[in-house]
Amino acid sequence: MTTIDWDAAAESFDEEPGHGLLDPAVRHAWAGRLESWLPVIRSEVLDLGCGTGSLSLLAAGQGHRVTAVDRSPRMAELARAKLAGTGAEVLVGDAVRPPVGERAFDVIVARNVVRLLPDPAAALAHWFGLLKPGGRLLLIEGAGSGAGLPAARLTALLAPHTERVHHEDLAGDARLWGKEVDGERYALVARAEPVHRHTEVVDVHLILRRGPDVLLARRAGTGYGDGLLNLPSGHAEDGEDVREAMIREAAEEIGVVLDPDELRVALVMQHRGPGGGARMGWFFLAEYDGERPPYNAEPEKCSGVDWFPLDALPDDMVAYCRAGLDGYRAGEHFMIHWHRDGDPIAYRPDGASRAVALPAAGDITGRVHHIELWVADLAGAERSWGWLLGRLGHLPYQRWAHGRSWRRGDSYVVVEQSPDLVDGSHDRRRPGLNHLAFHVADRAALDALTAEAPAYGWRLLFPDRHPYAGGAGHRAAYLEDPAGHEVELVTGSGI
């Protein structure tokens, strides 16, 4: 470590305390701070806008090899006098582009310099280019009374170059200034490490509904999941938002022209394929208008398109797509589907599910948690209620000796043949539960459910007034199971 004759050096200073560090206590305080900012081992330090070399002298005194630069010949002359015998080099030049050639440094120091620059962003970019990998940029600045450079602004200027910025408040340490100070005084230590921002491909998927059916396309010639079914899909291109991407992909893949107001967000899912990187998938919902049938518009990527029942999806699907559709049917809105390396791309009905539902924020107070029906015949109830709830988008949830449940979103429905069940049959006209009511998407879905229901033990109530047994403008179907439980299936409008 270089030995400095501070008394001799101080005699040549013609500066105010806090700048020339004349006060031994102030000088000691800055020396302590500088020691914490600079590397422990001997390093190459570049002091930009060095003035009379006060910080350079501290750095040299701690054993570092210092190059000091100032555009003022007079300041440079004072710095040389101050640094005599330390081995430091003093150059005359502009701090923005210091005259150091191809040399690289471990640390660059700039005190009260950045605030004076006409283009600080350009200067910072050049300074980072002068640092060795892992090097440090030490910026000491301040702001107050409408002048100076706030730390938030300087931190934002550093963001394109590094993600590691240490902020240290200096205003509260009166020892550094020899007095109490107002305003903002701070140091930023930024590391010269490349910015590694996480990026993901953004996928868009179209759930095109035709009543109870959904359109699927069979992949071909893509090199990924060929032969498997998935939704019409693609990825957002530069400059596109996800809705624009979905409209474009629908037109390109299946010849369907969608208006923005026809699209609804069904689900957002983050996905990682086996051995691949992460992707963010947006699943959009749209209703087929019956005008122009969708068709295979990209035969080089797809061998055909067809409609499939949403509640009885085929197994030969891309696992990611199947997870998205199952999540949509269950009323989920946010999910993660994370393959392990070695997992198959194809959906496996008997395999472990990689889908994890993420609950949405919001107050759940007052929402229905679950509904439990006690039944005398569990097998019969499982057949009738399992069919109905499955067609309404509920997924099998729990299974135990005396009961079954089906879940959609945060709520689920239980049917149980409890050992504590007492004798007697259910009568909805007695005090107690009268019926359950569920939403149905549209008239086509309602008609399909009404037609299928008898095969699963349900009978249509009030057939002479169907589908307006609830009154004009209220379109619904009223069904009763073999045990006398009633459900009401209600569409969104009375049309």
C-alpha positions, 0 to 999 in steps of 0.5 A, spaced: 500 500 500 502 506 498 504 511 504 501 518 503 504 524 506 497 527 508 500 534 511 504 535 505 498 534 500 493 538 504 498 544 504 497 544 496 490 544 496 486 550 494 479 547 495 473 547 500 472 542 505 468 536 502 471 537 495 478 537 497 477 533 503 482 538 507 478 536 514 482 529 516 475 527 519 472 528 512 477 525 509 477 519 513 470 518 512 470 518 505 476 513 505 472 508 509 466 509 504 471 508 498 474 502 501 468 498 501 466 500 494 473 498 491 475 491 490 480 488 496 485 486 491 489 491 487 485 494 481 486 498 475 482 505 477 480 510 472 477 517 476 473 521 471 473 528 472 478 527 477 478 535 479 484 536 484 485 528 485 482 527 492 478 521 490 484 518 486 489 520 492 484 516 497 484 510 491 492 510 490 493 510 498 489 504 498 494 500 493 490 501 487 493 503 480 490 510 478 489 513 472 486 520 473 482 524 467 480 532 467 478 536 461 481 542 465 489 543 464 489 547 471 486 541 475 490 536 472 496 540 474 493 540 481 492 533 481 499 531 479 502 535 484 497 531 489 498 524 486 506 525 486 509 519 488 503 514 488 504 512 481 498 515 479 497 517 471 494 524 470 491 525 463 488 531 460 481 529 456 474 529 456 470 524 461 465 522 456 471 519 452 477 519 456 484 518 452 485 511 455 486 508 448 484 500 448 485 500 456 480 496 460 479 498 468 477 494 474 473 500 476 471 507 473 469 513 478 465 519 477 463 524 482 458 529 480 460 528 473 454 525 470 449 531 472 453 535 467 453 531 461 449 533 455 448 526 453 449 521 460 446 515 456 451 515 451 457 516 456 455 511 460 455 506 454 462 508 453 464 507 460 461 500 460 465 499 454 472 501 458 470 496 464 473 489 464 468 483 465 465 484 472 468 491 473 465 496 477 462 503 475 462 508 481 457 514 481 457 519 486 451 524 485 446 528 488 440 532 487 436 538 491 432 544 489 431 542 482 438 541 480 442 535 480 441 528 478 436 524 482 438 516 484 432 514 480 433 517 474 441 515 474 439 508 476 434 508 470 440 510 465 444 504 468 438 499 466 440 497 459 447 495 461 446 491 468 441 488 473 446 489 479 446 496 481 447 497 489 444 504 492 448 507 498 445 513 501 450 518 503 446 524 505 445 522 512 452 521 514 454 528 516 462 526 516 462 525 509 460 533 508 463 536 515 456 538 516 449 536 515 446 537 508 439 537 505 437 534 499 439 527 496 446 525 496 448 518 494 453 513 491 451 507 485 455 501 484 454 498 478 457 491 476 459 490 468 455 484 467 451 482 461 443 483 462 440 477 462 433 478 461 428 472 461 424 472 455 419 467 452 415 466 446 408 468 446 403 463 444 395 464 442 390 458 441 383 459 439 378 455 442 372 455 437 366 453 439 360 450 435 355 449 441 358 443 445 363 442 440 370 445 439 375 445 433 381 441 433 387 441 427 391 435 426 399 437 426 403 434 420 410 436 417 412 441 423 417 436 427 413 437 433 407 433 435 405 431 428 399 426 428 396 429 434 390 434 435 391 441 437 387 448 437 388 452 431 394 456 434 401 460 433 405 465 436 405 473 436 410 476 432 414 483 433 409 489 434 403 484 435 399 484 441 396 477 443 389 479 440 392 481 433 396 475 433 390 471 434 386 474 429 391 473 424 393 466 426 385 464 425 385 467 418 392 464 416 390 457 419 383 455 418 380 461 414 376 464 419 375 472 420 374 474 427 373 481 429 376 483 436 370 484 440 368 476 438 374 474 442 374 473 450 380 470 454 379 463 456 385 462 460 393 464 460 398 458 461 405 458 462 408 452 459 415 448 458 415 443 453 420 436 454 427 439 454 425 446 451 424 453 454 418 456 457 412 459 453 406 463 455 400 461 452 393 465 451 387 461 450 382 465 446 374 463 446 370 465 440 363 462 437 362 459 430 357 464 427 355 458 422 357 463 416 363 460 413 366 453 415 373 453 417 377 449 413 385 447 413 388 453 410 395 450 411 396 443 409 403 444 409 402 444 417 396 440 418 392 434 415 385 436 417 380 440 421 374 437 425 369 438 430 370 434 437 365 434 443 368 438 448 366 434 454 369 427 450 375 430 447 380 425 444 386 422 447 391 423 441 392 430 443 398 435 444 398 435 452 399 442 453 393 443 448 389 438 452 391 441 459 389 448 456 382 445 454 381 441 461 383 448 465 378 452 461 372 446 462 374 447 469 373 454 469 380 456 471 383 462 468 391 461 470 395 455 469 402 452 469 404 446 465 411 444 466 413 438 462 419 434 465 425 432 460 423 426 457 415 427 458 411 425 452 409 431 448 402 427 447 397 427 452 397 421 456 390 419 460 393 415 465 399 419 466 401 424 471 398 431 470 403 437 469 398 442 470 397 446 476 391 451 477 393 458 480 388 461 483 386 468 481 386 474 486 380 477 489 376 476 495 373 469 496 368 471 501 361 469 500 362 465 494 360 457 494 365 453 496 361 446 495 354 443 494 353 436 497 347 432 495 346 426 499 343 420 495 340 413 496 344 410 490 351 412 489 352 408 482 346 411 479 347 418 482 354 418 479 351 416 472 346 421 472 350 427 475 357 425 472 354 426 465 351 432 467 356 435 470 361 433 465 357 436 460 357 443 464 365 443 464 366 440 471 372 435 472 372 429 476 375 431 483 374 427 489 373 419 489 372 415 496 368 409 498 361 413 499 362 419 495 364 422 488 365 430 487 366 434 480 370 441 480 369 447 476 373 453 478 373 454 486 367 450 487 365 443 487 359 439 487 358 432 491 354 426 491 354 422 497 351 415 499 353 417 507 352 411 512 348 416 516 343 417 511 336 416 514 330 413 510 326 416 506 326 419 499 328 426 497 322 431 495 324 438 492 317 440 494 318 439 502 322 445 506 330 444 504 333 444 497 329 445 491 334 445 485 340 447 483 341 452 477 347 452 472 349 456 466 349 454 459 352 457 453 347 458 448 340 455 445 344 449 441 348 447 447 341 447 451 337 443 446 343 438 446 343 437 453 336 436 453 336 431 448 341 427 451 339 427 458 334 421 458 339 416 456 343 418 463 336 418 467 334 425 467 327 427 465 324 433 462 320 437 467 314 442 464 315 439 457 309 443 455 312 449 456 319 448 455 324 452 454 320 457 457 317 454 463 320 459 468 316 465 464 317 469 458 324 471 456 327 466 461 330 460 457 331 454 461 331 447 461 328 443 468 331 436 469 329 431 474 334 425 476 331 418 478 332 420 486 327 427 485 333 432 485 332 438 480 336 442 476 335 448 472 339 449 466 339 457 464 342 460 457 344 467 457 338 470 454 331 469 452 332 468 445 
